[in-house]
Amino acid sequence: MNRETIIVLDFGGQYNQHIARKVRALNVYAEMLPGNSTYERISSFNPKGIILTGGTESVLAENAKLADERIYNTGIPILGICYGMQAIVRQLGGEIRACGKKDYKTEVITYKQDVLFDNIKSQGECFISCTDKIESIPPGFSITGSTDTCLVAAVSSEKKKIYGVQFRPELENTKQGNEIIANFLFKVCGCRGDYIMSSYVTEQLETLRKKIGNKKVLCAMSGGVDSAVCATLLHKAVGNQLTCILVDHGLMRKNEIKEVLEVFRDGIGLNLKMVDASDRFLSKLEGIDDPEQKRKIIGKEFIDVFAEGAKEIGKVDFLVQGTIYPDVIESGHDGSENIKSHHNVGGLPDVIDFKEIIEPVRMLFKDEVRKVGTELGLPDFVVNRQPFPGPGLGVRISGAITREKIKIVQEADFIVREEIAKAGLNKSIWQYFAALTNLRSVGVKDGKRTFDYAVAIRAVNTIDAITAEWARIPYEILANISARIVAEVPHVNRVYYDITTKPPATIELE
């Protein structure tokens, strides 16, 4: 595809995915590569510009990751952010000194006239972070931004088209940060801004039809957004050559199986086969309380059930997976740092007979996948469905899993989602759900003593799911949720709200 591209060189900072997402949100395609990618690999994309991102270490470290120096002499516009700016300064002849502990804060910045800050207020707030300070800038560069504690907060060489900022324009803490990124894309790089989801859908349908021809395709449907969008794309591309299998392991949210069947099988006419394996899964999980063991049992059983269903269909040529771009980045593929493993990166075990994997949304972020779903005409409640783990409610139940516990979580979770939506917070909170602790305590209900379970409510906001902050839900909404759960859900007499960040906690309960 002849698409204008911005390359984001990833030096390991926690906001690097967010930078690529911000660029794409401005309708310019961005692709992430490891920070030490070769000039040959970078230039193969014919990029309109290059962004050097933040990193977790000091650029003064002996083994510091640095960009291939040849990129600085190509005339391709470059923007360095935080670590990226310091890498530019170090590599082009400036001086940097260590300043001790890494510092994160919001400061007032004063800008000088520069194309990067065109139509930006001369003063504004910025979210600044630094481990090291710039003592002198490279020859041919000018200081274009300063704060009270950081004399060199922005630099530029308009002749070389190289720019650097010591602050985070991609974060909301920086006022007019989006405008700064837009100036780089459109006024420095000369981008057109023609990366839109409708074009992506058209391109994908064309690509899929050419690739698949008249061959057979198999897809595992989970009820989640990624598999739903993949299945719909394939259905529009090749119709009944696609068969989808939906495995009901008994650990889905309330009404979820029914909703999936209504939308996809009965609504859009997807060739969808549902396998009810709930008894089989619960039998294997009986008495198991170790969370990792539960995950392994659920994962293995899912593959076995899916493989058995696939054999009944016969030989297929392609297997569809809902891999998305953060899965690829976080799993350390293409030389990037391994943050966490994802089961859907690298292919399923060879128990399923197929020739090739198709990953239609592999290069998309989650918000882009949702936009594709909207373009395909999927209903809002599917497109904006809450993230849901592969093992389902199995990771939202502490201790051994029983039918009674599953029912408790399903009902409590339904109330949480209903009340959050009623309050209009369903699109402003990234993820929210109910989980069941293994704690039982004394309570009073209808004038009688009870000895029942405690439900935990979890709600978080995050950029990339690698770190997360607990959501500040208003007390009155939490009060409504709590009152409804203890009144409507049997065997529950307490409700807790989890206010732990990730890390140290994970997003899920187990």
C-alpha positions in Angstrom: 0.0 0.0 0.0 1.3 3.4 -0.9 0.7 5.1 2.4 2.6 8.0 3.9 4.3 6.8 7.1 5.8 8.2 10.2 8.4 5.9 11.9 8.3 5.9 15.7 11.6 4.6 17.0 10.9 2.9 20.3 13.6 3.3 23.0 11.4 1.6 25.7 9.4 4.4 27.4 6.0 3.7 28.8 4.2 6.2 26.6 5.7 5.2 23.3 2.5 3.4 22.0 0.6 6.6 23.0 2.8 8.6 20.6 2.0 6.4 17.7 -1.7 6.5 18.5 -1.6 10.3 18.7 -0.1 10.4 15.2 -2.7 8.0 13.8 -5.5 10.0 15.5 -4.3 12.9 13.3 -4.9 10.7 10.3 -1.3 9.9 9.6 -0.1 6.3 9.7 2.6 5.6 12.3 4.6 2.4 12.6 6.9 1.5 15.6 10.3 0.0 15.2 13.0 -0.7 17.8 15.1 2.3 18.6 18.3 0.7 17.2 16.8 -0.2 13.8 19.2 0.1 10.9 19.0 3.0 8.5 18.2 0.5 5.7 15.2 -0.9 7.6 13.9 2.6 8.4 14.4 3.9 4.9 12.6 0.9 3.4 9.3 2.5 4.7 10.1 5.7 2.7 9.0 7.7 5.9 7.8 11.2 5.8 9.3 11.7 9.3 10.9 10.0 12.2 10.0 10.3 15.9 12.5 9.3 18.5 10.7 8.4 21.7 11.3 8.3 25.4 13.3 5.6 27.1 13.7 4.0 30.5 17.5 4.5 30.9 19.9 7.4 30.7 21.5 8.3 27.3 24.8 8.5 29.2 24.7 4.8 30.1 27.4 2.7 28.5 24.9 0.5 26.7 22.4 3.2 25.9 20.2 2.6 22.9 20.9 5.2 20.2 19.5 5.7 16.7 21.5 4.8 13.6 23.4 8.1 13.0 22.9 8.0 9.3 19.2 9.1 9.7 20.4 12.6 10.8 21.9 13.3 7.3 19.0 12.2 5.1 16.9 15.3 5.2 14.0 13.3 6.7 12.4 15.4 9.4 13.1 14.1 12.9 11.4 14.9 16.3 13.0 13.7 19.5 10.9 13.4 22.6 12.6 13.3 26.1 15.1 10.5 25.8 14.8 10.9 22.0 15.9 14.6 22.3 18.8 13.7 24.5 19.9 11.0 22.0 19.9 13.6 19.3 22.0 16.1 21.3 24.5 13.4 22.4 24.9 12.0 18.8 25.2 15.4 17.1 27.8 16.9 19.4 26.0 18.5 22.4 26.8 17.9 26.0 24.7 16.2 28.7 25.2 15.7 32.4 23.4 13.4 34.8 21.0 15.1 37.2 20.2 12.1 39.5 16.7 10.8 40.1 14.2 10.9 37.2 11.7 13.8 37.7 8.2 14.1 36.4 6.3 17.3 36.8 4.1 19.9 35.1 5.9 23.3 34.5 5.3 26.5 32.6 7.3 26.6 29.4 8.2 29.6 27.3 8.5 29.1 23.5 10.5 31.0 20.9 9.4 31.4 17.3 9.8 28.1 15.5 7.7 26.1 13.0 7.2 23.4 15.6 5.4 25.9 17.8 3.6 27.8 15.1 0.3 29.1 16.4 1.2 27.9 19.9 0.8 30.3 22.8 4.2 31.8 23.8 3.7 30.3 27.3 1.9 27.2 28.4 2.0 24.1 30.6 4.1 21.1 29.8 4.6 17.7 31.4 8.4 17.4 31.7 10.6 14.5 32.6 14.3 14.1 32.7 17.1 11.9 34.1 19.8 14.1 32.5 20.2 17.7 31.6 21.5 19.3 28.4 24.6 21.4 29.1 25.2 22.5 25.5 23.4 22.0 22.3 24.9 20.7 19.0 26.3 23.1 16.4 23.6 24.6 14.2 20.8 24.2 16.8 18.8 26.8 18.7 17.1 26.7 22.0 13.4 27.1 21.3 11.8 26.4 24.7 12.7 26.8 28.4 11.2 26.4 31.9 12.4 27.7 35.3 14.2 24.4 36.0 15.1 23.3 32.5 16.9 25.9 30.4 17.0 23.5 27.3 13.4 22.2 27.1 13.2 22.4 23.3 15.8 22.7 20.5 15.7 22.8 16.7 17.7 22.9 13.6 15.3 24.1 10.9 18.1 23.6 8.3 18.4 19.9 9.1 14.7 19.6 10.0 15.6 18.1 13.4 13.6 19.1 16.5 13.7 18.0 20.1 11.5 18.5 23.1 12.2 17.5 26.7 8.5 17.4 27.6 5.6 15.1 26.6 3.5 16.6 23.9 1.5 13.4 23.6 0.1 13.7 27.2 -2.9 15.7 28.3 -0.8 17.5 30.9 0.9 19.4 28.1 -1.3 22.2 26.8 -1.6 22.3 23.0 0.5 19.1 22.8 -1.7 17.8 20.0 -1.1 21.0 18.0 2.7 20.6 18.4 2.5 17.0 17.0 0.3 18.3 14.2 2.8 21.0 13.4 5.5 18.4 13.0 3.3 16.1 10.8 1.8 18.7 8.5 4.1 21.8 8.6 7.5 20.0 8.9 6.9 16.6 7.3 4.3 17.8 4.8 1.9 14.9 5.5 -1.6 14.9 3.8 -3.5 13.2 6.6 -5.2 10.6 4.5 -5.1 7.6 6.9 -8.8 7.0 7.7 -10.6 3.8 8.8 -12.9 3.8 5.8 -9.9 3.5 3.5 -8.4 0.9 5.8 -11.5 -1.2 5.5 -11.6 -0.9 1.7 -7.9 -1.9 1.5 -8.3 -4.9 3.8 -11.3 -6.3 2.0 -9.4 -6.1 -1.3 -6.3 -7.7 0.2 -8.3 -10.5 1.9 -10.2 -11.4 -1.3 -7.0 -11.6 -3.3 -5.2 -13.7 -0.7 -8.0 -16.1 0.1 -9.6 -16.6 -3.3 -12.0 -19.5 -3.1 -10.4 -21.2 -0.1 -11.8 -21.9 3.4 -11.2 -19.8 6.5 -11.7 -20.6 10.2 -12.1 -18.1 13.0 -12.4 -18.4 16.8 -15.1 -16.0 18.1 -14.7 -14.9 21.7 -17.3 -12.2 22.0 -14.6 -9.6 22.3 -14.1 -6.6 20.0 -11.0 -7.9 18.2 -12.4 -11.3 17.1 -15.8 -9.7 16.3 -14.2 -7.1 13.9 -12.0 -9.8 12.3 -14.9 -12.1 11.7 -17.0 -9.3 10.2 -14.2 -8.2 7.9 -13.7 -11.8 6.7 -17.4 -12.3 6.3 -17.7 -9.2 4.1 -14.7 -10.3 2.1 -15.5 -14.0 1.5 -19.0 -14.8 2.9 -19.6 -18.4 3.7 -16.1 -19.5 3.0 -15.6 -18.3 6.6 -16.7 -20.6 9.5 -16.6 -19.2 13.0 -16.6 -21.3 16.2 -17.8 -19.8 19.5 -16.8 -21.8 22.5 -19.0 -21.4 25.6 -16.8 -22.3 28.5 -19.4 -21.2 31.0 -17.3 -18.3 32.1 -18.8 -15.5 29.9 -20.5 -12.4 31.1 -24.3 -12.4 31.6 -26.2 -12.7 28.3 -23.0 -12.6 26.3 -23.4 -15.8 24.3 -27.0 -14.9 23.4 -25.9 -11.4 22.3 -23.1 -12.8 20.1 -25.4 -15.2 18.4 -28.1 -12.6 17.8 -25.7 -10.0 16.3 -23.5 -12.3 14.2 -25.4 -15.4 13.3 -29.0 -14.1 13.2 -28.1 -10.5 12.3 -25.3 -10.4 9.7 -25.6 -14.0 8.7 -22.2 -15.2 9.8 -21.6 -19.0 9.5 -21.2 -19.3 13.2 -21.1 -22.6 15.2 -21.6 -22.5 19.0 -20.1 -25.3 21.1 -21.5 -25.5 24.6 -18.5 -26.9 26.6 -19.4 -25.4 30.0 -19.8 -28.7 31.8 -16.5 -29.9 30.4 -14.6 -26.8 31.6 -16.2 -26.7 35.0 -15.4 -30.3 35.5 -11.7 -29.7 34.8 -11.7 -26.7 37.1 -13.3 -28.3 40.1 -11.4 -27.7 43.3 -8.6 -25.7 41.6 -7.8 -22.5 43.4 -4.4 -21.6 42.1 -4.9 -18.8 39.5 -2.1 -19.8 37.2 -3.3 -23.4 37.1 -6.8 -22.2 36.3 -5.5 -20.1 33.4 -3.6 -23.1 32.0 -6.5 -25.4 32.3 -8.9 -23.0 30.6 -6.3 -22.2 27.8 -5.6 -25.9 27.1 -9.3 -26.9 27.2 -10.2 -24.0 24.9 -7.7 -25.2 22.3 -8.9 -28.8 22.6 -12.5 -27.9 22.2 -11.8 -25.5 19.3 -9.7 -28.1 17.5 -12.4 -30.7 17.9 -14.9 -28.3 16.4 -12.5 -27.5 13.6 -12.1 -31.2 12.7 -15.9 -31.5 12.1 -15.7 -28.7 9.5 -12.8 -30.4 7.7 -9.6 -29.0 6.3 -9.3 -25.3 6.2 -6.6 -23.2 4.5 -6.5 -20.1 6.8 -6.9 -19.5 10.5 -8.0 -16.0 11.6 -6.5 -14.4 14.8 -7.4 -11.1 16.4 -3.9 -10.1 17.1 -3.6 -6.3 17.5 -0.6 -4.0 17.4 0.1 -3.7 21.2 0.2 -7.5 21.3 3.0 -7.5 18.8 4.9 -4.7 20.4 4.6 -6.1 24.0 5.5 -9.6 23.0 9.0 -8.4 21.9 8.5 -9.2 18.2 10.7 -7.4 15.6 13.4 -6.8 18.2 11.4 -4.7 20.6 11.6 -5.2 24.4 9.4 -8.1 25.7 6.9 -6.6 28.2 4.5 -9.5 28.4 3.6 -12.5 26.3 0.4 -12.8 24.3 -1.0 -16.2 23.3 -2.2 -14.9 19.9 1.3 -13.8 18.8 3.2 -16.4 16.9 0.4 -18.8 16.1 -1.7 -21.4 17.8 -0.4 -25.0 18.5 -0.3 -27.3 15.5 -3.4 -29.3 16.7 -5.4 -27.3 14.1 -4.8 -28.2 10.5 -4.3 -25.0 8.5 -1.7 -23.5 6.1 -1.5 -19.9 7.1 -2.6 -17.4 9.7 -4.6 -14.3 8.8 -4.4 -11.3 11.2 -6.6 -8.5 9.7 -6.1 -6.0 12.6 -2.5 -6.9 13.5 -1.3 -3.3 12.8 -4.1 -1.5 14.6 -4.5 -0.2 18.1 -7.6 -1.0 20.1 -9.3 2.3 19.4 -8.7 1.8 15.7 -10.2 -1.7 15.8 -13.3 -0.1 17.4 -13.4 2.5 14.5 -13.2 -0.3 12.0 -16.1 -2.1 13.7 -18.2 1.1 13.4 -17.2 1.4 9.7 -18.4 -2.2 9.3 -21.8 -1.4 10.8 -21.4 -3.3 14.1 -23.7 -2.1 16.9 -22.3 0.2 19.5 -22.6 -2.3 22.4 -20.3 -4.7 20.4 -17.8 -2.0 19.2 -17.4 -0.5 22.7 -17.6 -3.8 24.6 -15.4 -3.9 27.7 -12.0 -5.6 27.4 -12.5 -9.2 28.6 -9.7 -11.7 29.4 -9.4 -15.0 27.4 -10.1 -17.1 30.6 -13.2 -15.1 31.1 -14.6 -14.9 34.6 -12.1 -17.5 35.7 -9.7 -14.7 36.5 -12.4 -12.7 38.3 -13.1 -15.4 40.9 -10.7 -16.0 43.7 -10.4 -19.6 44.9 -12.1 -22.6 43.4 -14.7 -21.9 40.7 -18.2 -23.1 41.2 -21.5 -22.5 39.4 -22.7 -20.5 42.3 -19.7 -18.2 42.2 -20.0 -17.7 38.4 -23.7 -16.7 38.9 -22.7 -14.2 41.6 -20.0 -12.5 39.4 -22.3 -12.4 36.3 -25.1 -10.7 38.2 -22.8 -8.3 40.1 -20.9 -7.4 36.9 -24.1 -6.8 35.0 -25.1 -4.3 37.7 -21.8 -2.5 37.5 -21.9 -2.1 33.8 -25.6 -1.0 33.9 -24.9 1.7 36.5 -21.8 3.0 34.8 -23.6 3.3 31.5 -26.6 4.9 33.3 -24.2 7.5 34.7 -22.7 8.2 31.3 -19.3 7.0 32.3 -19.1 4.0 30.0 -17.0 5.7 27.4 -14.7 7.6 29.8 -13.6 4.7 31.9 -11.3 2.3 30.1 -12.4 -0.9 32.0 -14.7 -1.7 34.8 -16.1 -4.9 36.2 -17.1 -6.9 39.3 -14.9 -9.7 40.7 -15.5 -12.2 43.5 -13.1 -12.3 46.4 -12.7 -15.5 48.4 -13.5 -13.6 51.6 -16.7 -14.4 53.5 -17.8 -12.4 56.5 -20.7 -11.8 58.9 -23.5 -9.5 57.9 -27.2 -8.8 58.4 -29.9 -9.1 55.8 -33.7 -8.9 56.3 -33.0 -8.9 60.1 -31.1 -12.2 59.9 -27.4 -13.0 60.3 -25.5 -13.8 57.1 -22.1 -15.3 56.3 -21.6 -14.4 52.7 -19.1 -13.3 50.1 -17.5 -9.9 49.4 -17.6 -8.5 45.8 -14.8 -6.3 44.6 -15.4 -3.5 42.0 -12.5 -2.7 39.8 -12.4 0.3 37.4 -9.2 1.6 35.7 -8.0 4.1 33.2 -4.9 3.4 31.1 -3.1 4.3 27.9 -1.7 0.8 27.0 -2.8 -1.6 29.8 0.9 -1.8 30.9 0.3 0.7 33.7 -3.2 1.7 35.0 -4.7 4.2 37.4 -7.9 3.5 39.3 -10.9 5.5 38.1 -12.3 8.2 40.4 -15.9 7.1 40.2 -18.2 9.5 42.1 -19.3 8.3 45.5 -23.0 8.4 44.7 -22.5 6.0 41.8 -20.5 3.6 43.9 -23.2 3.8 46.5 -25.9 2.8 43.9 -23.7 -0.1 42.7 -23.1 -1.3 46.2 -26.8 -1.0 47.3 -28.0 -2.9 44.2 -25.4 -5.7 44.5 -26.2 -6.5 48.1 -29.9 -6.3 47.5 -30.1 -8.1 44.2 -27.3 -10.7 44.2 -27.7 -13.7 46.5 -24.9 -14.6 48.9 -23.2 -11.2 48.9 -23.2 -8.9 51.9 -20.2 -6.6 51.2 -18.8 -4.6 48.3 -15.3 -3.2 48.1 -13.8 -0.7 45.6 -10.3 -1.6 44.5 -8.1 1.6 44.5 -4.8 0.0 43.6 -2.8 1.1 40.6 -1.0 -1.2 38.2 1.7 -1.9 39.2 1.8 -3.2 41.9 -1.6 -4.9 41.2 -2.7 -6.3 37.8 -5.9 -5.0 36.2 -7.7 -8.4 36.8 -8.2 -9.7 40.2 -6.0 -12.8 39.8 
